[in-house]
Amino acid sequence: MARAGFVVGDRDGTTCDTRFTDRVEGVLKDMGYDVWRNHPYKGVEIVRVVGQPAHKRHSLQLEINRKLYMDEVGLVHNAGFGKLKADLNALLDDLKVFIKTV
């Protein structure tokens, strides 16, 4: 079975403003990653408990496929680790700016 590089889980839009989820998904896709939403991971119980968009508390789960950063046999970083780290930092930088606009 094929697996996405990232799964963005917002429990079907109930735990996070869709604009934020869309932004995370879009930035990651623009970086070249395969991104799925709410499948196969919608978000765990803490995402449901904490995420209350009506009260300006947004919660999002981001699952990262280990093959992007880890040799699963040797349990060490693989060649993709540095790129993933840089991309996640760029995503966070983008979100810092984005949240000021919504």
C-alpha positions in Angstrom: 0.0 0.0 0.0 1.3 3.4 -0.9 1.9 5.9 1.9 1.8 9.7 1.8 4.8 11.7 2.9 2.5 13.6 5.3 -1.0 13.1 6.7 -2.6 16.3 7.9 -5.3 15.4 10.5 -8.0 17.8 11.7 -10.7 15.2 12.4 -12.6 16.1 9.2 -12.4 19.8 9.8 -13.7 19.8 13.3 -10.5 20.7 15.3 -8.9 23.4 13.1 -9.9 26.3 10.9 -9.9 24.9 7.4 -7.8 27.9 6.2 -5.0 26.8 8.4 -5.2 23.1 7.4 -5.4 24.2 3.7 -2.3 26.3 4.2 -0.3 23.5 5.8 -1.3 21.0 3.1 -0.6 23.6 0.3 2.8 24.6 1.6 3.9 20.9 1.9 2.5 20.1 -1.6 4.4 23.1 -3.0 7.5 21.7 -1.5 6.9 18.5 -3.5 5.5 16.2 -0.8 2.6 13.8 -1.3 0.1 15.0 1.3 -3.2 13.3 2.4 -5.8 14.8 4.7 -7.5 12.8 7.4 -6.6 9.4 5.9 -5.5 7.1 7.3 -5.0 9.4 10.4 -7.7 11.9 11.4 -6.0 13.0 14.6 -5.9 11.3 18.0 -8.0 12.0 21.0 -5.9 15.0 22.2 -6.5 16.7 18.9 -10.2 16.4 19.5 -10.0 17.5 23.1 -7.8 20.5 22.5 -9.1 21.6 19.1 -12.1 24.0 19.6 -12.0 26.4 16.7 -15.1 28.2 18.0 -13.0 29.2 21.0 -10.0 30.1 18.8 -8.1 26.9 19.9 -7.0 25.0 16.8 -5.5 21.6 16.8 -3.8 19.8 13.9 -2.0 16.5 13.8 0.9 16.1 11.3 2.0 12.6 10.6 5.4 12.3 8.9 6.4 9.2 7.0 9.6 7.9 8.6 11.0 7.0 5.2 11.5 10.8 4.6 14.1 11.0 7.4 15.1 7.7 8.8 16.7 4.4 7.7 14.2 2.1 9.4 16.6 -0.8 9.5 19.5 1.0 11.1 17.3 3.5 13.0 19.5 6.4 11.9 18.9 9.6 9.9 18.9 9.0 6.1 19.9 11.4 3.4 16.5 13.1 3.4 16.8 14.2 7.0 18.4 17.6 6.3 15.9 18.5 3.6 13.0 17.5 5.8 14.3 19.6 8.7 14.8 22.6 6.4 11.3 22.2 4.9 9.6 21.9 8.3 11.4 25.1 9.4 10.3 26.8 6.3 6.7 25.6 6.9 6.8 27.0 10.5 8.2 30.4 9.2 5.3 30.5 6.6 2.7 29.7 9.3 4.1 32.5 11.6 3.3 35.0 8.9 0.0 33.3 7.8 -1.6 33.3 11.3 -1.3 37.1 11.5 -3.5 37.4 8.4 -6.5 35.3 9.6 
